[in-house]
């Protein structure tokens, strides 16, 4: 049984309490003194014995109360501490001032490759293989996170010094973060709002077919090449394919190959070893391949990679191995590569600027994203969705598109695709306070003239300009909707009005 004795703090009272237990020949297995309490564990004490002992203890001067106890506070703290350490997926070590391991959780035992008995008491310099880093970690000096080796694997080590009441260093607690664990957290922060296939906008036949094809390819664990013009949403599709794959619970990272010079792109993708170059972090830095282990890396604009990086990427695709910049140790990572480009890679291969063997490795699976001008059914619905979002974002009342504005959107060539459409709508909402967005609010005059090909200097009267626009619009849409009823339904007007205009402009009569 365990008992709690509430006391008045005076010299010798704890010894008197223990003397009462000794007088009853009770074996005491644990005692904790935390004034104004004394906690005692006596395994042989039963209920009858407790009642008698309680009466005797209450006769001791300074004893206020005696109550049974479920668990000693120190044992409870140890239980919770053990549970806390066991729940940590990252290795945690506590070392004393001399650098010897005092406490290690299960993850640390597994990472070290030793048994718990071998790990406890092990010298930190021996464990890490680096006396200088080990000494710094327990020195009490505040220092940035260091990369260390434990069990032959790299970890990012964070150290918190433990200080005695007098200020001296009593040791340190070390928390080790594996690169892929860091990657999981970074990915969760960066991609917390990234959706799946439901986030790919558009309900045209081309987009429905794309989503079906992409969903099937997402489940195949092979390199995927996404082709499409700028602004078609290649990264969005890459996110969706990751979310639909068996790797969905693992990290997803994106690297724009066109945005960085070769040296930075290499260190971002492959990481760098300690002292690899001036200004590098002392302990080195893991690259995206290490951070995304068991996950996905998206290489946007992969056609912009230099020949050197093409060769290094090819080697990784062949066997999953690579070296950090300035490193001499082979590393392995299980990463699915999803790449994207708007360039004609086959033509680049013919010109000698892109490796054919790399193209073969990247182009195992392929998705071709249609440009917005080839799925005109999506233009107005997308514009209305972007309009709703822009109004909410800018805090203004909801607006709607005028019929002429919808017609203008349909006639625009959209060389920047969905991204350009979104920008046009946002600009119109920002610059106009009207509840009805007009053609003028869209500010499309600066864009390519598209099918109308009307120059401002050639415009005579307003009627001439409107007629020219109508003719160009109908000429563009009639091949897709070759009947007055279908075309009228597409443009939201009567079929008689469309029939009259088709006759006026001689469309569909030849």
Order of alpha helices (4+ residues) and beta strands (2+ residues): beta-alpha-beta-beta-alpha-beta-alpha-beta-beta-alpha-alpha-alpha-alpha-beta-beta-beta-alpha-alpha-beta-alpha-beta-alpha-beta-beta-alpha-beta-alpha-beta-beta-beta-alpha-alpha-beta-alpha-beta-alpha-alpha-beta-alpha-alpha-alpha-alpha
